[in-house]
């Protein structure tokens, strides 16, 4: 069941929740906060992906790339996935309750985005940024879990996640242009073409680099952070060198491997830069 919801993709947003906690606390935020933020992230991510699989099951069945997923092949039932989504939502709400009143107050809004983003590609090519904004809640939530309030660095991290994840979703969507057009689904690639989508992804990742630089300046991180920042910029350049409008054969490497490294490098450089 964990394979059905791609549980391993939690590596994209979870490190930013930890980054936010560490920066908000000025160091180790304590096991209580770390434990419940992790639970909230796991619950929210599980709810979002299980819902996405249910909502997209008929679309997935008509797409050769996704027809082998669990619901189209009936390896799992719709009821099981809905139960998993509900369990994830409950875990997220319990974790938010255990953290502080503002986290619990904002949990329904987070759930709205976690469930709702799956529908956006049916009516807007801005869906890439809705996904990024939704994942960016992880960083904002990590900050609020410690401080009980929003502060400027939380918004900078939220923006960084929005543009980072929106950027690599722009790349990922390029492989489904033909199917999306046939099914009336919306993406930048389907609307404007693969070249435009890859250009938009490069712009987004440039903005991510700027936001991460602003974060380092805001919280006065040390030299090690800037070494990590340079490594992230280099990985962005490498990621975009792997794909072109004429060749998307290495898209999976660009999407999964490189972005997983980016998340972990930012986490490590923040922790070492702070200490």
C-alpha positions as CSV (number, residue, x, y, z in Angstrom):
1,X,0.0,0.0,0.0
2,X,2.9,2.4,0.7
3,X,4.1,1.7,-2.8
4,X,0.7,2.8,-4.2
5,X,1.1,6.2,-2.6
6,X,4.8,6.6,-3.4
7,X,5.6,7.0,0.3
8,X,9.3,7.5,-0.5
9,X,8.4,10.9,-2.2
10,X,8.0,12.3,1.3
11,X,11.7,13.1,1.0
12,X,10.9,16.1,-1.1
13,X,8.9,18.1,1.5
14,X,9.7,16.5,4.9
15,X,13.3,17.9,5.0
16,X,11.9,21.4,4.7
17,X,9.6,20.9,7.7
18,X,12.8,19.9,9.6
19,X,14.6,22.9,8.2
20,X,11.9,25.2,9.4
21,X,11.8,23.7,12.9
22,X,15.5,24.0,13.3
23,X,15.6,27.6,12.2
24,X,12.6,28.6,14.2
25,X,14.1,27.0,17.3
26,X,17.6,28.3,16.7
27,X,18.8,24.7,17.1
28,X,17.2,21.4,18.2
29,X,13.5,21.9,18.6
30,X,13.0,18.9,20.9
31,X,11.7,15.4,20.3
32,X,8.1,16.3,21.1
33,X,7.9,18.8,18.2
34,X,10.0,16.7,15.8
35,X,7.8,13.6,16.5
36,X,4.5,15.4,16.0
37,X,5.6,17.4,13.0
38,X,6.8,14.1,11.4
39,X,3.5,12.5,12.2
40,X,1.6,15.5,10.7
41,X,3.7,15.3,7.5
42,X,3.3,11.6,7.1
43,X,-0.5,11.9,7.7
44,X,-1.0,14.8,5.4
45,X,1.2,13.3,2.6
46,X,-0.6,9.9,3.0
47,X,-4.0,11.6,2.8
48,X,-3.0,13.7,-0.3
49,X,-1.6,10.8,-2.3
50,X,-4.3,8.3,-1.4
51,X,-6.9,10.9,-2.4
52,X,-5.0,11.6,-5.6
53,X,-5.0,8.0,-6.6
54,X,-8.7,7.7,-6.0
55,X,-9.6,10.9,-7.9
56,X,-7.3,10.0,-10.8
57,X,-8.0,6.3,-11.1
58,X,-9.9,6.6,-14.4
59,X,-7.4,9.1,-15.9
60,X,-4.5,6.8,-14.8
61,X,-6.2,3.8,-16.5
62,X,-6.2,5.6,-19.8
63,X,-2.6,6.7,-19.6
64,X,0.0,4.0,-20.6
65,X,2.5,5.4,-18.1
66,X,0.2,5.1,-15.1
67,X,-2.1,2.2,-16.2
68,X,0.0,-0.2,-14.1
69,X,-0.8,1.6,-10.8
70,X,-2.7,-0.3,-8.1
71,X,-6.2,1.0,-8.6
72,X,-6.4,0.7,-12.4
73,X,-5.1,-2.9,-12.0
74,X,-7.4,-3.5,-9.1
75,X,-4.6,-4.6,-6.8
76,X,-6.2,-2.4,-4.2
77,X,-9.8,-1.3,-3.8
78,X,-11.1,2.2,-3.9
79,X,-12.5,1.7,-0.4
80,X,-9.1,0.8,0.9
81,X,-7.5,3.9,-0.5
82,X,-10.3,6.1,0.9
83,X,-9.8,4.5,4.3
84,X,-6.0,5.2,4.0
85,X,-6.7,8.8,3.1
86,X,-9.1,9.2,6.1
87,X,-6.5,7.7,8.4
88,X,-3.9,10.1,7.2
89,X,-6.2,13.1,7.7
90,X,-6.9,11.9,11.3
91,X,-3.2,11.5,12.0
92,X,-2.5,15.0,10.7
93,X,-5.3,16.6,12.9
94,X,-4.2,14.7,16.0
95,X,-0.6,15.8,15.4
96,X,-1.7,19.4,14.8
97,X,-3.7,19.3,18.1
98,X,-0.7,18.1,20.0
99,X,1.6,20.9,18.6
100,X,-0.2,24.1,19.3
101,X,-3.6,25.9,18.8
102,X,-2.6,27.7,15.6
103,X,-1.4,24.4,14.0
104,X,-4.8,22.9,14.8
105,X,-6.7,25.9,13.6
106,X,-4.9,25.9,10.2
107,X,-5.2,22.1,9.7
108,X,-8.5,22.2,7.9
109,X,-7.1,24.8,5.4
110,X,-4.1,22.5,4.8
111,X,-6.4,19.6,4.3
112,X,-8.4,21.6,1.7
113,X,-5.2,22.0,-0.4
114,X,-4.0,18.4,0.2
115,X,-7.3,17.0,-1.1
116,X,-8.1,19.8,-3.6
117,X,-4.9,20.1,-5.6
118,X,-5.6,16.7,-7.4
119,X,-8.6,18.3,-9.1
120,X,-6.8,21.5,-10.4
121,X,-5.4,19.9,-13.6
122,X,-8.9,19.4,-14.8
123,X,-9.4,23.2,-15.2
124,X,-6.1,25.1,-15.0
125,X,-2.5,24.8,-16.1
126,X,-1.5,26.6,-12.9
127,X,-1.9,23.2,-11.2
128,X,2.0,22.9,-11.0
129,X,2.1,25.9,-8.6
130,X,-0.9,24.7,-6.6
131,X,1.0,21.5,-6.0
132,X,4.1,23.5,-5.0
133,X,2.1,25.8,-2.7
134,X,0.5,22.7,-1.1
135,X,3.9,21.1,-0.4
136,X,5.2,24.5,0.8
137,X,2.7,24.1,3.7
138,X,5.3,21.7,5.2
139,X,7.8,24.5,5.7
140,X,5.3,27.0,7.1
141,X,3.9,24.2,9.3
142,X,7.3,23.3,10.7
143,X,7.9,27.0,11.6
144,X,4.5,27.5,13.2
145,X,4.9,24.2,15.2
146,X,7.8,25.8,17.0
147,X,6.9,29.5,17.2
148,X,3.1,29.3,17.2
149,X,3.1,32.2,14.7
150,X,4.2,33.2,11.2
151,X,7.5,35.1,10.6
152,X,9.2,36.3,7.4
153,X,11.5,33.2,7.1
154,X,8.5,30.9,7.0
155,X,7.1,32.7,4.0
156,X,10.5,32.6,2.2
157,X,10.7,28.9,2.7
158,X,7.1,28.5,1.5
159,X,8.0,30.4,-1.6
160,X,11.1,28.4,-2.1
161,X,9.1,25.1,-2.0
162,X,6.4,26.5,-4.2
163,X,8.8,27.3,-7.0
164,X,11.1,24.3,-6.5
165,X,8.3,21.7,-6.6
166,X,6.3,23.6,-9.2
167,X,9.5,23.7,-11.3
168,X,10.1,20.0,-11.3
169,X,6.4,19.2,-11.8
170,X,6.6,21.3,-14.9
171,X,9.4,19.0,-16.1
172,X,7.5,15.8,-15.0
173,X,4.4,16.8,-16.9
174,X,6.2,17.0,-20.2
175,X,6.0,13.2,-20.5
176,X,2.2,13.2,-20.6
177,X,1.6,16.0,-23.1
178,X,-0.2,13.8,-25.7
179,X,-2.3,12.0,-23.1
180,X,-3.2,15.2,-21.3
181,X,-4.4,16.8,-24.5
182,X,-6.5,13.8,-25.4
183,X,-8.1,13.7,-22.0
184,X,-8.7,17.5,-21.8
185,X,-6.3,17.9,-18.8
186,X,-4.3,21.0,-18.2
187,X,-0.6,21.6,-17.8
188,X,1.9,24.2,-19.1
189,X,3.3,21.6,-21.5
190,X,-0.1,20.6,-22.8
191,X,-1.1,24.3,-23.3
192,X,2.1,25.9,-24.5
193,X,4.4,23.0,-25.4
194,X,7.3,21.1,-23.9
195,X,9.9,23.9,-24.7
196,X,7.8,26.5,-22.8
197,X,7.3,24.1,-19.9
198,X,11.1,23.5,-19.5
199,X,11.8,27.2,-19.8
200,X,9.2,27.9,-17.0
201,X,10.9,25.2,-14.9
202,X,14.3,26.9,-15.3
203,X,12.8,30.2,-14.2
204,X,11.1,28.6,-11.2
205,X,14.3,27.0,-10.1
206,X,16.2,30.2,-10.5
207,X,13.7,31.8,-8.1
208,X,14.1,28.9,-5.7
209,X,17.9,29.6,-5.6
210,X,17.2,33.3,-4.9
211,X,14.7,32.4,-2.1
212,X,17.3,30.1,-0.5
213,X,19.9,32.8,-0.7
214,X,17.4,35.2,1.0
215,X,16.8,32.6,3.7
216,X,20.5,32.3,4.4
217,X,20.8,36.1,4.7
218,X,17.6,36.4,6.8
219,X,18.7,34.0,9.5
220,X,22.5,34.7,9.2
221,X,23.6,31.2,8.3
222,X,27.3,30.4,8.3
223,X,29.7,29.7,5.4
224,X,28.8,26.0,5.2
225,X,25.3,26.9,4.2
226,X,26.6,28.8,1.3
227,X,28.7,25.9,0.2
228,X,25.5,23.8,0.2
229,X,23.7,26.6,-1.7
230,X,26.3,26.5,-4.4
231,X,25.9,22.7,-4.6
232,X,22.1,23.1,-5.0
233,X,22.6,25.6,-7.8
234,X,24.9,23.2,-9.5
235,X,22.4,20.4,-9.1
236,X,19.7,22.6,-10.7
237,X,21.9,23.2,-13.6
238,X,22.6,19.5,-13.9
239,X,18.9,18.7,-13.7
240,X,18.0,20.9,-16.5
241,X,20.9,19.6,-18.7
242,X,19.3,16.2,-18.5
243,X,16.1,17.1,-20.4
244,X,15.3,19.0,-23.6
245,X,12.3,19.3,-25.8
246,X,13.9,16.6,-28.1
247,X,15.0,14.2,-25.4
248,X,13.1,13.4,-22.2
249,X,14.6,9.9,-21.7
250,X,16.5,10.9,-18.5
251,X,13.5,12.7,-17.0
252,X,13.1,10.2,-14.1
253,X,16.7,10.9,-13.1
254,X,16.1,14.6,-13.2
255,X,12.8,14.2,-11.2
256,X,13.6,11.7,-8.5
257,X,17.3,11.5,-8.0
258,X,18.4,15.1,-8.3
259,X,15.6,16.6,-6.4
260,X,16.0,14.1,-3.6
261,X,19.6,15.1,-3.3
262,X,18.6,18.8,-3.3
263,X,16.3,18.4,-0.3
264,X,18.8,16.6,1.7
265,X,21.7,19.0,0.9
266,X,19.6,22.0,1.9
267,X,18.7,20.3,5.2
268,X,22.3,19.4,5.9
269,X,23.7,22.8,5.0
270,X,21.1,24.6,7.1
271,X,21.9,22.5,10.2
272,X,25.6,22.8,9.7
273,X,25.4,26.5,8.8
274,X,23.3,27.2,11.9
275,X,25.7,25.4,14.2
